[in-house]
Structures are given as C-alpha cells and as structure tokens.
Amino acid sequence: MQETLTPPERPKSSTGIEPNVAGLLCYLLTWLTGLIFYLIEKENKDVRFHAMQAILFGVALIVGWIILAILGVILTYIPIIGAIIYMLLGAAYSIGAFALWIILMIKAYQGGRYKLPVLGDMAEKYV
C-alpha cells in the first residue's frame, strides 16, 4: 500500500482568490487596489500585508511626485541646466518606481513578502 502525499495547506484567502494572486492584485493600482483588498480580506495575513504595503507605496509615490514637482519649480530658475536636471530626476524617479512596482508584484505572486525598508515595517504593524 502506497501513501499519497498532499502538499501542505496554504492559508486561504477570504476573497476566494489564491493568496499569491490576491497579493499581486493588491499592487496593481497601488493604493486603490491595496485599499480594496485591505478592506475585504479578513483571514490571510500575507494578503493583508501586501494590501497595506501597496497603500503605503502608492501614497509614497504621490508624495515623491509632489516633491519632484516642487523641485521642478525651483529648478526653472536655472536656465537650461535646471530643465535638464529636472528631466533626468523625473526619468530616474519614474524608472525606479516602475521597477519597484514590478518587483513587488512578482514577489507577491511568488508567495513571499518583500518588505520595503520603511514601508514594510509600517505595513506589518497594521496586519
């Protein structure tokens, strides 16, 4: 007689979606989908973590854009070089934010917790 081994049970999600897919979806529209999943998910701590981190990540992106816009106004007083610096900073910020967004979604889909330096600790407090 041969035993069949079953894979260990992963914690279920109260949304009816697989936890790794729900984690990925939390980041899809950053703070908006994060808020939706934070409000509807009651059981799975990983999904709630990703939802809260997505909310904080989205807010941090908005704050970063506001700071960059203020810096852009200041840099307009430096002819030509100010505009070049502003374009380079804007491009670097956009590429970095996009890359981090993709990494967060991939890590969530793989089932792991990728904690952002400050935001990850804050997200864990609210899970």
N, C-alpha and C positions, 0 to 999 in steps of 0.2 A: 504494500500500500504506500503510495507516494503522497507526501504533503504538498499542497499548493501554497505558496507564499503570496500574501497580498501586500501591496505597498502600504506603507504607513499612512494613516488618515491625515490629510491636511485640514487645518481648521476651516470650517465652512464660512461662507460669506452670507450674510442675511439678505444680500441683494439678489441671490440666485445666480450670480456670475462667478466664475472661477476667481479665486483671490488674486492670482497673478494678473489676470486680465483687468480686474477691477482696479488694481494698483496702477497699471499702465493708464487706464482711462482717467484716473484722478489727475494726471499731469496733462491730459490732452488740451484743455483750455485753462490751464494753471489754476488760478484762484476760483474760477467759476465751477469747473467740474470737481475740484477739490472740495468746495463747499457743499455741493450736491451729495457727494459720497460721504462726507463727514456727517451730514445730517441723516442720511438714510442707513448707513452702516452702523449696526449696533453690536455685532458679535466679534468680528475679526479685527484684532489689534493691528495687524500689518496693514490692512486696507485703511484703517483709521489714521495710522501713522503717515502713509503716503498721501492721504487726503489733506491732513493738516500741513504737511511739508509742502504740498502743492499750493495751498492757500498762501503760506508764508513766502514761498518762492515767487508767486505771482505778484504779491504786494512789494517784495524786494525789487522785482523788475520794474515796476511802476515808479518806485522811489528812485531807482537808478536812472530812469529816463528823465524824471523831473530834475535831478541833479545835473544830468548831462545837458538838458535844455538851458538851465541857468548858466552853466559854464559856457554854453554856446553864445548866450547874450553877452557875457563878459568878453569872450574871445572876438566878438565882432569889432571891438575897439582896436584890435591889432590887424592892420590891413594885410590881406593875402595870407600871411602866415597863420593868423588866427583861424581863418576858414579852413585851411589845410589841416591844422591841428584838430579842429572840431570834427572834420570829416573822418580823420584817422581814428579819433577816440570813438566816434559813433559806430564806425565799422568794426572796431575791435570789440566794443560792448555787444553789438548785435551778434557777431560770430560767436563770441564766448557764451552769451545767453542761449543761443540756439544749440550749441554743442552740449551745454549743461542740461538743457531741456531733453535732448535726445538721450543722453546718458541716464538721466533719471527715469525715463520711460523704459529703457532697455533693462536697467537694474530691477525695476519693479516687476517687469514681465518675467524676469528670470527667478523671481521669488525672493530676492534679497532686499535688505534695507541698505540703501546708500544714503548715509547721513551727510547732509551738507554741514560744514563746520559750525555755524551758529544756529542756523535754522533747524537742523536735525535735532539738536538738544531741546530747542523750544518745542518742536513737534512732539517729542517723546513725553513732555510734561502734560500735554493735553490729550494723550491717548489714554 
